[in-house]
Amino acid sequence: MRYHKTKSNLELDKADLRMKISGLQHEVEAERRRVAAAEAILRRIRTDLHETVQHIQDPKALKVRCAMHHSSHSNYYVGKCSPVVSETCECQNQGTWT
């Protein structure tokens, strides 16, 4: 009788641990997707900055490129501060970055 109780308790523990592993795997996958999306945004910003720097000698073209760069990338940041950054984030203090 004692063997059956122990076995059933172990099976319950085993099922709980499997559920916990499954939940952690989903969290890891979500974090990987978030990191990949952030890296893609960074690549786009770096590419646009590189293209903007090409106009460094022409102030009017540089101004236009900077305005285009700002307008195309400012929508990424509106209301999307992470909890870690939110303490020091200026968008919290000044409204939004737009």
Secondary structure, 3 states (H helix, E strand, C coil): CHHHHHHHHHHHHHHHHHHHHHHHHHHHHHHHHHHHHHHHHHHHHHHHHHHHHCCCCCHHHHHHHHHHHHHHHHHHCCCCCCCCCCCCCHHHHHCCCC
